[in-house]
């Protein structure tokens, strides 16, 4: 298990400072990053918090998962590595040639 934690179900008003204060009760916070929407620049409702060691990360999960924060029950668990996304996307395939007989 790593030291980086996923924090979900955040109020859209929660700031990085709020999270640092909350997680500091479990140990030393190395970094905190609230994920923002790139178009609206508003919170997407989740964040990543990195604790200084494994024991503090485990303690944060045990104490803060399900805890009420601004009227919402937090989801706190180990952050999983980001999965590679396939490129492309776009607008469907061309469909090829259509001959009429």
C-alpha positions as CSV (number, residue, x, y, z in Angstrom):
1,X,0.0,0.0,0.0
2,X,1.2,3.5,-0.8
3,X,1.1,6.8,1.0
4,X,-1.1,8.4,-1.6
5,X,-4.8,8.5,-0.8
6,X,-8.0,9.1,-2.9
7,X,-10.5,11.3,-1.2
8,X,-14.0,11.2,-2.8
9,X,-17.5,12.6,-2.2
10,X,-16.1,16.1,-1.3
11,X,-18.3,19.1,-1.1
12,X,-17.5,21.4,-4.1
13,X,-16.6,24.1,-1.6
14,X,-13.8,22.0,0.1
15,X,-10.4,23.6,-0.3
16,X,-6.9,22.1,-0.1
17,X,-6.4,23.9,3.2
18,X,-9.6,22.2,4.6
19,X,-8.2,18.8,3.6
20,X,-4.7,19.5,5.0
21,X,-6.2,20.5,8.3
22,X,-8.5,17.4,8.4
23,X,-5.7,14.9,7.4
24,X,-3.1,16.6,9.7
25,X,-5.0,14.9,12.6
26,X,-3.7,11.6,11.3
27,X,-0.1,12.7,10.6
28,X,2.1,14.8,8.3
29,X,0.5,15.7,5.0
30,X,3.1,15.7,2.2
31,X,0.8,17.0,-0.5
32,X,-2.8,17.8,-1.2
33,X,-4.5,18.3,-4.6
34,X,-8.2,19.0,-5.1
35,X,-9.0,18.0,-8.7
36,X,-10.5,20.9,-10.7
37,X,-12.5,20.9,-13.9
38,X,-10.3,22.4,-16.6
39,X,-13.2,24.2,-18.3
40,X,-15.1,25.6,-15.3
41,X,-12.2,25.7,-12.8
42,X,-14.6,24.3,-10.2
43,X,-13.9,21.3,-8.0
44,X,-14.8,17.9,-9.4
45,X,-15.6,16.6,-5.9
46,X,-12.4,14.5,-5.3
47,X,-8.8,15.0,-4.3
48,X,-5.5,13.2,-3.7
49,X,-3.7,13.5,-0.3
50,X,-0.2,12.1,0.3
51,X,0.8,11.3,3.8
52,X,4.5,11.2,4.9
53,X,4.5,7.4,5.6
54,X,2.5,4.2,5.4
55,X,1.4,4.1,9.0
56,X,-0.1,7.6,8.7
57,X,-1.9,6.7,5.5
58,X,-3.4,3.6,7.1
59,X,-4.5,5.7,10.1
60,X,-6.1,8.3,7.8
61,X,-8.1,5.6,6.0
62,X,-9.3,4.1,9.3
63,X,-10.3,7.3,10.9
64,X,-11.6,9.4,8.0
65,X,-13.3,7.0,5.6
66,X,-17.1,7.6,6.1
67,X,-16.4,10.7,8.3
68,X,-18.8,13.6,7.8
69,X,-17.2,16.6,6.1
70,X,-19.5,19.6,5.2
71,X,-22.5,17.3,5.3
72,X,-21.0,14.5,3.1
73,X,-19.6,11.2,4.1
74,X,-16.0,11.1,2.8
75,X,-14.6,8.2,0.8
76,X,-10.9,7.7,1.7
77,X,-8.9,4.8,0.3
78,X,-5.6,4.0,-1.3
79,X,-5.1,5.8,-4.6
80,X,-4.8,3.4,-7.5
81,X,-2.3,4.1,-10.4
82,X,-3.8,5.9,-13.3
83,X,-4.9,3.6,-16.0
84,X,-3.7,4.2,-19.6
85,X,-6.5,5.5,-21.8
86,X,-6.7,4.5,-25.4
87,X,-6.1,7.4,-27.7
88,X,-8.4,8.4,-30.5
89,X,-12.0,8.8,-29.5
90,X,-13.1,11.2,-32.3
91,X,-16.3,10.8,-34.2
92,X,-16.8,7.2,-35.2
93,X,-15.3,5.4,-38.2
94,X,-16.0,6.4,-41.8
95,X,-17.9,3.3,-42.6
96,X,-16.1,2.5,-45.8
97,X,-17.3,2.6,-49.4
98,X,-21.0,2.0,-50.2
99,X,-21.6,0.7,-53.7
100,X,-25.1,0.6,-55.0
101,X,-26.1,-2.0,-57.6
